[in-house]
């Protein structure tokens, strides 16, 4: 047995089934009694109602998810070596990327990589980390040390500014350099396309890495076409289309003026002339309504909105928003045009998204062919026993 002994808590009878099936969460109602003797974020062992060791994880008395599992090996300490092994395992998966063409990817995807509560994105030689849970917060010094040792990164920026920290009883922090040196921006490549990333001010960790494979898939639909990219942010989908031969004529729409200006710079960085393209600062819903009234039509429409629902309570309103958005998108799409529509709302499933598309098409008396569907890329693995941690849905449709 391990030389380090952890405090233990026990499950109620017959409450260990999901855990034995591989799930990494234990809800507070499954515990025989709250382990008041364990500090917020502290490591503890989980035992069955009859006293057998099941797993080891960290505890939070302030959330419905009371314990998040780190290991099922009673002899595995939660120490620096443990973290280095998990990081090493995650890195081995990302070796699928050719670093000459793609050097920006998610390195640690929380539960998917066996480190719940931790997200780490790699941008060339810089790591941007987000700690979402009290358990990972307590491991912060060891995490930083392990990341620097295993990755050879030049610096680590900690972006602990997500609202999810409040649910864990953690403070919202300003971005801070916790190891090495971190510049204001860094230039990266993705599938041979160049981007610069502002990980101090940008959304998430600075870029939407989870849409990489969808951006690549879009290329074949946009050669010589007229493309509308809604919620374009810094123009990921836009620049892929504009780099086609023949190039697409792209209209990028986002409510953020800095994001639109960044799009222009990224076009220029890739040797593109901005003059054939439009870069518009506008509310997407307002823009689509005005474009419909003005008779605007596009060959390809991309709808990649922010999450409309971050909780189960917001799901009904979110579904209404997805239906309205897809209706508006189809109204500016030429017959036979391509619609790429996405949802990153975790409580909205693939069937919900397809239902929104189908209902919108019915209202317009149009038929839809489903061409391709995507979820997460290879660098965003999902733990198979935890489908509820999946969030991204993207579908390509032909709208007749």
C-alpha positions as CSV (number, residue, x, y, z in Angstrom):
1,X,0.0,0.0,0.0
2,X,1.0,3.6,-0.4
3,X,3.2,5.1,2.2
4,X,0.8,8.1,2.3
5,X,-2.6,7.4,3.9
6,X,-5.6,9.5,2.9
7,X,-8.8,10.1,4.8
8,X,-11.7,8.0,3.6
9,X,-15.4,8.3,3.1
10,X,-18.0,5.6,2.3
11,X,-20.8,5.3,-0.2
12,X,-24.3,4.4,0.6
13,X,-25.3,0.8,-0.3
14,X,-25.8,0.3,-4.0
15,X,-24.5,3.7,-4.9
16,X,-21.3,2.5,-6.5
17,X,-22.5,1.2,-9.8
18,X,-21.7,4.3,-12.0
19,X,-18.3,4.6,-10.3
20,X,-17.5,0.9,-11.0
21,X,-18.6,1.5,-14.6
22,X,-15.9,4.2,-15.0
23,X,-17.6,7.4,-14.1
24,X,-15.4,10.0,-12.4
25,X,-18.0,11.9,-10.4
26,X,-19.6,11.2,-7.0
27,X,-22.6,13.3,-6.1
28,X,-23.1,14.4,-2.5
29,X,-26.3,12.3,-2.1
30,X,-24.3,9.1,-2.6
31,X,-22.1,9.6,0.5
32,X,-23.1,7.9,3.8
33,X,-22.1,11.2,5.5
34,X,-20.3,14.3,4.4
35,X,-16.6,14.0,5.2
36,X,-16.3,17.2,7.3
37,X,-12.8,16.2,8.3
38,X,-11.6,16.8,4.7
39,X,-10.7,20.3,3.6
40,X,-12.2,21.8,0.5
41,X,-10.2,20.3,-2.4
42,X,-8.5,17.7,-0.2
43,X,-7.7,14.2,-1.4
44,X,-9.6,11.3,0.1
45,X,-10.3,7.6,-0.6
46,X,-13.7,6.4,-1.5
47,X,-14.9,3.0,-0.1
48,X,-17.9,0.9,-0.7
49,X,-20.6,0.5,1.9
50,X,-18.8,-2.7,2.9
51,X,-15.4,-1.0,3.3
52,X,-13.6,-1.9,0.1
53,X,-11.4,0.7,-1.6
54,X,-12.9,1.9,-4.9
55,X,-11.1,5.1,-5.9
56,X,-9.2,8.2,-4.8
57,X,-10.1,11.7,-5.7
58,X,-10.6,15.2,-4.3
59,X,-13.6,16.5,-2.3
60,X,-15.6,19.7,-2.4
61,X,-18.5,20.2,0.2
62,X,-19.8,23.2,-1.7
63,X,-21.0,21.5,-4.9
64,X,-23.4,18.7,-5.9
65,X,-20.4,16.9,-7.4
66,X,-18.8,16.1,-4.1
67,X,-15.9,14.0,-5.3
68,X,-14.0,13.9,-8.6
69,X,-12.0,10.7,-9.2
70,X,-8.2,10.9,-10.0
71,X,-7.2,7.2,-9.7
72,X,-8.6,3.7,-9.0
73,X,-5.2,2.4,-7.9
74,X,-4.9,2.3,-4.1
75,X,-1.1,2.4,-4.4
76,X,-1.0,5.5,-6.6
77,X,-0.2,8.7,-4.7
78,X,-1.6,12.0,-5.9
79,X,1.8,13.7,-6.2
80,X,4.2,15.2,-8.7
81,X,5.0,11.9,-10.3
82,X,1.2,11.2,-10.8
83,X,0.7,14.5,-12.5
84,X,3.7,14.0,-14.7
85,X,2.4,10.5,-15.8
86,X,-1.0,12.0,-16.7
87,X,0.6,14.9,-18.7
88,X,2.9,12.4,-20.5
89,X,0.0,10.3,-21.5
90,X,-1.9,13.3,-22.8
91,X,1.1,14.5,-24.8
92,X,1.5,11.1,-26.4
93,X,-2.0,11.4,-27.9
94,X,-1.2,14.8,-29.4
95,X,1.7,13.4,-31.3
96,X,-0.8,12.8,-34.1
97,X,-0.2,16.5,-35.0
98,X,2.5,17.4,-37.5
99,X,4.1,20.3,-35.6
100,X,5.2,21.9,-38.8
101,X,1.5,22.3,-39.8
102,X,-0.3,22.4,-36.4
103,X,1.4,23.6,-33.2
104,X,-1.8,24.8,-31.4
105,X,-4.0,22.2,-29.6
106,X,-5.6,21.3,-26.4
107,X,-3.0,19.4,-24.2
108,X,-5.2,18.5,-21.2
109,X,-8.9,18.1,-21.6
110,X,-10.1,17.7,-18.0
111,X,-11.9,14.4,-17.4
112,X,-11.0,13.2,-20.9
113,X,-7.4,13.1,-19.9
114,X,-7.8,11.9,-16.4
115,X,-7.3,15.3,-14.7
116,X,-10.8,16.7,-13.9
117,X,-11.0,20.4,-13.4
118,X,-7.9,21.2,-15.5
119,X,-7.7,22.6,-19.1
120,X,-4.4,23.3,-20.7
121,X,-4.0,24.6,-24.3
122,X,-0.7,24.7,-26.1
123,X,0.2,27.5,-28.4
124,X,3.6,26.8,-29.9
125,X,5.9,27.1,-26.8
126,X,3.3,28.7,-24.5
127,X,0.8,26.9,-22.3
128,X,-2.5,28.5,-21.2
129,X,-4.1,26.8,-18.2
130,X,-7.5,27.1,-16.6
131,X,-8.2,25.6,-13.2
132,X,-11.9,25.1,-12.6
133,X,-12.1,23.1,-9.3
134,X,-10.9,23.4,-5.7
135,X,-9.1,20.1,-5.9
136,X,-7.0,21.2,-8.9
137,X,-6.4,24.5,-7.2
138,X,-4.8,22.8,-4.2
139,X,-2.5,20.9,-6.7
140,X,-1.6,24.2,-8.5
141,X,2.1,24.3,-7.5
142,X,2.7,20.7,-8.5
143,X,0.7,21.1,-11.7
144,X,2.9,24.0,-12.8
145,X,6.1,22.1,-12.0
146,X,4.9,19.0,-13.8
147,X,3.8,20.9,-16.9
148,X,7.1,22.7,-17.2
149,X,9.1,19.5,-16.7
150,X,7.1,17.4,-19.2
151,X,6.4,19.9,-22.0
152,X,9.5,22.0,-22.3
153,X,7.2,25.1,-22.5
154,X,8.8,28.5,-22.4
155,X,6.0,29.8,-20.2
156,X,2.6,29.2,-18.6
157,X,-0.2,31.7,-18.4
158,X,-3.0,30.9,-15.9
159,X,-6.4,32.1,-17.0
160,X,-8.5,31.6,-13.8
161,X,-11.1,34.0,-14.9
162,X,-14.0,31.6,-15.6
163,X,-17.3,32.0,-13.8
164,X,-17.3,28.3,-13.0
165,X,-14.8,28.9,-10.3
166,X,-17.4,30.7,-8.2
167,X,-19.4,27.4,-7.9
168,X,-16.3,25.8,-6.4
169,X,-15.9,28.6,-3.8
170,X,-12.8,29.9,-5.7
171,X,-12.0,33.5,-6.5
172,X,-12.0,34.9,-10.1
173,X,-8.4,35.9,-10.9
174,X,-6.7,38.2,-13.4
175,X,-4.6,36.3,-15.9
176,X,-1.1,35.8,-14.5
177,X,2.2,34.3,-15.6
178,X,3.1,31.4,-13.3
179,X,6.2,30.1,-15.0
180,X,8.7,31.4,-17.5
181,X,7.9,34.2,-19.9
182,X,4.6,34.8,-21.8
183,X,4.3,37.4,-24.6
184,X,1.2,39.4,-25.4
185,X,0.5,37.4,-28.5
186,X,2.0,34.4,-30.3
187,X,1.8,33.3,-33.9
188,X,0.7,29.7,-34.4
189,X,-0.2,27.4,-37.3
190,X,-3.2,25.2,-37.8
191,X,-3.4,22.9,-40.8
192,X,-0.8,25.2,-42.4
193,X,-2.9,28.3,-41.8
194,X,-1.4,31.1,-39.7
195,X,-3.1,32.8,-36.7
196,X,-2.0,35.0,-33.9
197,X,-3.5,34.3,-30.5
198,X,-4.1,36.9,-27.8
199,X,-4.3,34.6,-24.7
200,X,-4.5,37.5,-22.3
201,X,-7.7,39.1,-23.6
202,X,-9.1,36.5,-26.0
203,X,-12.1,34.3,-25.4
204,X,-11.5,30.9,-23.6
205,X,-7.7,30.6,-23.8
206,X,-7.4,32.8,-26.8
207,X,-8.7,30.7,-29.7
208,X,-11.4,28.1,-30.4
209,X,-9.2,25.0,-30.9
210,X,-12.1,22.7,-30.8
211,X,-13.3,23.7,-34.3
212,X,-10.0,22.8,-36.1
213,X,-11.4,19.8,-38.0
214,X,-14.6,21.7,-38.9
215,X,-12.6,24.6,-40.4
216,X,-10.6,22.1,-42.5
217,X,-13.8,20.3,-43.5
218,X,-15.4,23.6,-44.7
219,X,-12.7,24.1,-47.3
220,X,-14.3,21.7,-49.9
221,X,-17.7,23.6,-49.8
222,X,-16.3,27.1,-50.3
223,X,-14.2,27.2,-53.4
224,X,-15.2,30.2,-55.4
225,X,-18.3,30.6,-53.2
226,X,-19.9,33.5,-51.3
227,X,-19.6,32.7,-47.6
228,X,-21.2,34.3,-44.5
229,X,-19.5,33.6,-41.3
230,X,-21.6,34.5,-38.3
231,X,-20.1,34.9,-34.8
232,X,-16.8,34.9,-36.7
233,X,-14.6,35.9,-33.7
234,X,-11.1,36.3,-35.2
235,X,-12.1,34.7,-38.5
236,X,-11.1,31.1,-38.2
237,X,-13.6,29.8,-40.7
238,X,-13.3,32.9,-42.8
239,X,-9.5,32.7,-43.5
240,X,-9.7,29.0,-44.4
241,X,-12.4,29.8,-47.0
242,X,-10.5,32.8,-48.4
243,X,-7.3,30.7,-48.8
244,X,-9.1,28.4,-51.2
245,X,-8.4,28.2,-54.9
246,X,-10.5,29.9,-56.2
247,X,-11.0,31.9,-53.1
248,X,-14.3,32.4,-51.4
249,X,-15.8,35.9,-51.0
250,X,-16.2,36.1,-47.3
251,X,-18.4,38.2,-45.0
252,X,-17.4,38.0,-41.3
253,X,-19.8,39.2,-38.7
254,X,-19.1,39.5,-35.0
255,X,-20.3,41.9,-32.2
256,X,-16.7,42.4,-31.0
257,X,-14.8,45.2,-32.8
258,X,-11.4,43.9,-31.6
259,X,-12.2,40.4,-32.9
260,X,-13.1,41.8,-36.3
261,X,-9.9,43.9,-36.4
262,X,-8.0,40.8,-35.5
263,X,-9.6,39.0,-38.4
264,X,-8.3,41.6,-40.8
265,X,-4.8,41.2,-39.4
266,X,-5.0,37.4,-39.7
267,X,-6.1,37.7,-43.4
268,X,-3.0,39.9,-44.0
269,X,-0.7,37.6,-42.1
270,X,-1.8,34.8,-44.5
271,X,-1.0,37.0,-47.6
272,X,-4.7,37.7,-48.3
273,X,-6.0,41.0,-49.7
274,X,-8.9,42.1,-47.4
275,X,-10.6,44.3,-50.1
276,X,-12.8,41.6,-51.6
277,X,-14.1,40.6,-48.2
278,X,-16.4,42.2,-45.6
279,X,-15.6,42.5,-41.9
280,X,-18.7,43.7,-40.0
281,X,-19.2,44.6,-36.4
282,X,-22.8,43.8,-35.7
283,X,-25.2,41.7,-33.7
284,X,-25.7,38.6,-35.7
285,X,-29.4,38.3,-35.2
286,X,-29.9,41.9,-36.3
287,X,-27.6,41.5,-39.3
288,X,-29.4,38.3,-40.5
289,X,-32.8,40.0,-40.3
290,X,-31.5,43.0,-42.2
291,X,-29.8,40.8,-44.8
292,X,-33.0,38.9,-45.3
293,X,-35.0,42.1,-45.8
294,X,-32.4,43.3,-48.3
295,X,-32.5,40.1,-50.3
296,X,-28.9,39.1,-49.6
297,X,-28.1,35.4,-50.5
298,X,-25.0,33.4,-49.7
299,X,-23.7,30.0,-51.0
300,X,-22.5,29.0,-47.6
301,X,-23.6,30.1,-44.1
302,X,-21.7,29.3,-40.9
303,X,-23.5,29.6,-37.6
304,X,-21.1,29.1,-34.7
305,X,-22.7,31.0,-31.7
306,X,-21.5,31.1,-28.1
307,X,-23.3,28.8,-25.7
308,X,-26.9,29.7,-25.4
309,X,-27.4,27.6,-22.3
310,X,-24.9,27.0,-19.5
311,X,-27.4,25.2,-17.2
312,X,-30.3,22.9,-17.6
313,X,-32.6,25.7,-16.5
314,X,-31.7,27.7,-19.6
315,X,-32.3,24.8,-22.0
316,X,-35.8,25.7,-23.2
317,X,-34.8,29.3,-24.1
318,X,-31.7,28.1,-25.8
319,X,-33.6,25.7,-28.1
320,X,-35.8,28.7,-29.1
321,X,-32.7,30.7,-29.9
322,X,-31.2,27.9,-32.0
323,X,-34.4,27.6,-33.9
324,X,-34.6,31.3,-34.6
325,X,-30.9,31.5,-35.6
326,X,-31.1,28.6,-38.0
327,X,-34.3,30.0,-39.5
328,X,-32.6,33.3,-40.1
329,X,-29.5,31.6,-41.5
330,X,-31.6,29.6,-44.0
331,X,-33.4,32.7,-45.2
332,X,-30.1,34.1,-46.5
333,X,-28.9,30.8,-48.0
334,X,-29.3,30.1,-51.7
335,X,-31.3,27.0,-52.7
336,X,-28.9,24.1,-52.6
337,X,-26.5,26.1,-50.3
338,X,-24.4,24.7,-47.5
339,X,-25.3,25.4,-43.8
340,X,-22.7,24.7,-41.2
341,X,-24.5,25.1,-37.8
342,X,-23.0,24.5,-34.4
343,X,-23.8,24.3,-30.7
344,X,-21.4,24.4,-27.8
345,X,-24.2,24.2,-25.1
346,X,-23.6,21.1,-23.1
347,X,-27.2,20.7,-22.2
348,X,-28.2,20.8,-25.9
349,X,-27.6,17.5,-27.6
350,X,-27.0,16.6,-31.2
351,X,-30.6,15.5,-31.6
352,X,-31.7,18.9,-30.3
353,X,-29.5,20.8,-32.8
354,X,-30.8,18.6,-35.7
355,X,-34.3,19.2,-34.4
356,X,-33.8,23.0,-34.6
357,X,-32.5,22.7,-38.1
358,X,-35.4,20.5,-39.2
359,X,-38.1,22.7,-37.6
360,X,-36.6,25.8,-39.2
361,X,-36.6,24.1,-42.6
362,X,-40.2,23.0,-42.1
363,X,-41.3,26.6,-41.4
364,X,-39.6,27.7,-44.7
365,X,-40.9,24.7,-46.7
366,X,-37.3,23.7,-47.5
367,X,-35.8,20.2,-47.4
368,X,-32.4,19.5,-45.7
369,X,-29.8,16.9,-46.5
370,X,-27.5,16.1,-43.6
371,X,-24.0,15.7,-45.1
372,X,-21.5,15.5,-42.2
373,X,-21.6,15.7,-38.4
374,X,-18.8,16.4,-36.0
375,X,-18.2,16.6,-32.3
376,X,-14.8,17.0,-30.6
377,X,-11.4,16.8,-32.3
378,X,-8.7,14.3,-31.3
379,X,-7.2,16.8,-28.8
380,X,-10.6,17.1,-27.0
381,X,-11.1,13.5,-25.9
382,X,-14.3,12.6,-24.0
383,X,-14.3,9.9,-21.3
384,X,-16.5,7.2,-22.6
385,X,-18.3,6.7,-19.3
386,X,-19.0,10.4,-19.1
387,X,-21.0,11.5,-22.2
388,X,-22.4,14.4,-20.2
389,X,-19.0,16.1,-20.5
390,X,-19.4,16.3,-24.3
391,X,-20.5,19.8,-25.5
392,X,-19.7,20.5,-29.1
393,X,-22.0,19.6,-32.0
394,X,-21.4,20.7,-35.6
395,X,-23.3,19.6,-38.7
396,X,-23.0,20.4,-42.4
397,X,-26.3,20.4,-44.3
398,X,-27.4,21.1,-47.8
399,X,-30.6,23.2,-47.8
400,X,-32.7,22.8,-51.0
